[in-house]
Amino acid sequence: MIIVSAPSGAGKSTLVNYLLSTGLPLEFSISATSRQPRGQEKNGREYYFLTADDFRKGIENNEFVEWEEVYKDHFYGTLKSEVKRIWDVGKYPLFDVDVKGGINLKNIFGDNALSIFIMPPSVEELEKRLRNRATDPEDKIRMRVDKAAEEITLAERFDEVIINNDLRKACEAIAKAVSGFIDNK
């Protein structure tokens, strides 16, 4: 499996979408979350949107490979059924997960997973990207920036670190890392 993690606003989803367009045998693993959809997000496409209570029931029923309460009552996790669905069609699950989720998945799957950390050029640039998104209020942006500064210190726990200060170069680097991993499996 391929795990791509980054602080919010580092360009993780852009790079994951690029990987999905390369023709590599990858399939996006749809995470579950208890947060509300943003913008044009649809249930079963970007995320499986669950209520916090339904998410807690899934935890109790051991339905998750891993999960995290990222903010109070805002859960994110990887459903076991989603990983099985992708393996059943002979593809590699491609995860777009937060940093703690990426570390958890790597710890669970070890050498069967390639973990990639997308590093923003700077915390200041990351804050600028979050503001340009215009999807979150000021308090959420501040919370995400503070969290990002902490997450950057965890980059060394990943197999690969790709600095996203030039999108073309970041796309080339992530495709090379993933194809190399798949070729060696």
C-alpha positions in Angstrom: 0.0 0.0 0.0 1.0 3.6 -0.6 0.6 6.1 2.2 0.7 9.9 1.5 0.6 12.2 4.5 1.2 15.9 5.1 0.1 18.8 7.1 -3.1 20.4 5.9 -2.4 22.6 2.9 0.9 21.0 1.8 -0.5 19.7 -1.5 -1.1 16.1 -0.5 -4.4 15.7 -2.3 -3.0 17.3 -5.5 -0.1 14.8 -5.5 -2.4 11.9 -4.7 -4.7 12.9 -7.7 -1.6 13.1 -9.9 -0.5 9.5 -8.8 -4.0 8.2 -9.7 -3.6 9.7 -13.2 -0.3 8.0 -13.9 -1.6 4.5 -14.8 0.1 2.8 -11.9 -2.0 0.0 -10.3 -3.3 2.2 -7.6 -6.8 2.8 -6.2 -7.8 5.6 -3.8 -8.7 4.4 -0.4 -11.6 6.4 0.8 -11.2 7.3 4.5 -14.1 7.7 6.9 -14.6 10.9 8.8 -17.1 12.4 11.2 -16.6 16.0 9.9 -19.0 17.7 7.6 -18.4 17.7 3.8 -16.5 20.7 2.4 -17.3 22.4 -0.9 -18.2 19.8 -3.5 -17.2 16.7 -1.5 -19.5 13.7 -1.8 -20.1 10.7 0.5 -18.3 7.7 -0.9 -16.0 9.8 -3.2 -13.7 11.8 -1.1 -14.8 10.4 2.3 -17.4 8.2 3.9 -19.1 10.8 6.1 -20.3 9.3 9.3 -21.8 10.9 12.4 -19.5 10.9 15.5 -21.8 8.3 17.1 -21.7 6.0 14.0 -17.9 6.4 13.9 -17.7 5.4 17.6 -19.9 2.4 16.9 -17.5 1.4 14.1 -14.6 1.6 16.5 -16.5 -0.6 19.0 -17.2 -3.1 16.3 -13.5 -3.2 15.2 -14.3 -2.0 11.7 -11.2 0.2 11.3 -7.6 -0.7 10.5 -6.7 2.6 12.2 -8.5 5.7 13.4 -7.7 9.0 15.1 -9.7 11.7 16.9 -8.0 14.6 15.2 -10.0 17.3 16.8 -12.8 16.9 19.4 -15.5 14.7 17.8 -13.7 14.9 14.4 -12.7 11.3 13.7 -10.8 10.0 10.7 -10.0 6.4 10.0 -9.4 3.6 7.5 -12.1 1.0 7.1 -11.0 -2.6 6.9 -13.7 -3.1 4.2 -12.2 -0.4 2.1 -8.7 -2.0 2.1 -10.2 -5.4 1.2 -12.3 -3.9 -1.6 -9.1 -2.5 -3.3 -7.0 -5.7 -2.7 -9.9 -7.8 -4.2 -9.5 -5.9 -7.5 -5.7 -6.5 -7.5 -4.6 -2.9 -6.9 -2.5 -1.1 -4.3 -4.5 1.0 -1.8 -3.4 4.7 -2.0 -4.0 6.5 1.2 -4.4 10.3 1.6 -4.2 10.6 5.4 -3.1 12.9 8.1 0.3 12.5 9.6 -0.7 10.4 12.6 -2.8 8.2 10.4 0.2 7.7 8.1 2.4 6.7 10.9 -0.2 4.3 12.3 -0.7 2.7 8.9 3.1 2.3 8.4 3.4 0.8 11.9 0.6 -1.7 11.0 1.8 -2.7 7.5 5.6 -2.2 7.8 7.5 -3.2 4.7 4.3 -3.8 2.8 3.7 -0.1 2.8 5.6 2.9 1.4 5.0 6.0 3.5 5.6 9.4 1.9 5.5 12.8 3.8 4.8 15.9 1.7 6.7 18.8 3.2 5.5 22.3 2.6 8.2 24.8 1.6 7.5 26.6 4.9 4.8 27.1 7.6 4.2 30.6 6.2 3.5 29.2 2.7 1.3 26.6 4.1 -0.7 29.2 6.0 -1.0 31.2 2.7 -2.3 28.1 0.9 -4.9 27.5 3.6 -6.1 31.1 3.4 -6.3 30.9 -0.4 -8.5 27.8 -0.2 -11.2 29.9 1.6 -12.8 26.8 3.0 -12.2 27.4 6.7 -12.8 30.2 9.3 -9.9 32.0 10.9 -9.9 29.9 14.1 -9.7 26.6 12.0 -6.9 28.0 9.9 -4.9 29.0 13.1 -5.6 25.5 14.5 -4.4 23.8 11.3 -1.2 26.0 11.1 -0.3 25.2 14.7 -0.9 21.5 14.1 1.2 21.6 10.9 4.2 23.0 12.8 4.0 20.0 15.1 3.5 17.5 12.3 6.5 18.7 10.4 8.7 17.4 13.2 7.4 13.9 12.5 8.6 13.8 8.8 11.6 11.6 9.7 9.2 8.7 10.6 8.3 8.3 6.9 10.1 6.4 4.2 10.3 9.3 1.8 10.0 13.1 2.3 9.1 15.2 -0.8 9.3 19.0 -0.5 6.4 20.5 -2.4 7.8 23.8 -3.5 7.7 23.0 -7.2 4.7 21.0 -8.2 6.2 19.5 -11.4 9.3 18.3 -9.5 7.1 17.0 -6.6 5.0 15.0 -9.1 8.1 13.5 -10.7 9.5 12.6 -7.3 6.4 10.9 -5.9 5.8 8.9 -9.1 9.4 7.7 -9.1 9.1 6.7 -5.4 5.8 4.8 -5.9 6.8 3.0 -9.1 10.1 2.0 -7.5 8.2 0.5 -4.6 5.8 -1.3 -6.8 8.6 -2.7 -9.0 10.3 -4.2 -6.0 7.1 -6.0 -4.7 
